[in-house]
Amino acid sequence: MSINVTVIVQKEDDWYITKCLENNVASQGKSIEAALSNLKEALELYYEDETPAPIFSQTFITTMEVTV
């Protein structure tokens, strides 16, 4: 079984931080590819003993400018 999840990637100092929006599982790596690979492994472990609930809604992520 496979599922699609929504992932955010952010750069913090020398690390890339990845976070799954559906369940808040996070990981990191020195490159985007490493961070995503580490997150995939973490998610596989997270769902190892659990069947994920179907995700039916689409997530829209955008940026906006805010005057401060």
Secondary structure, DSSP 8 states (H G I E B T S, - for coil): ------EEEEEETTEEEEEETTT--EEEESSHHHHHHHHHHHHHHHTTTS------S-----------
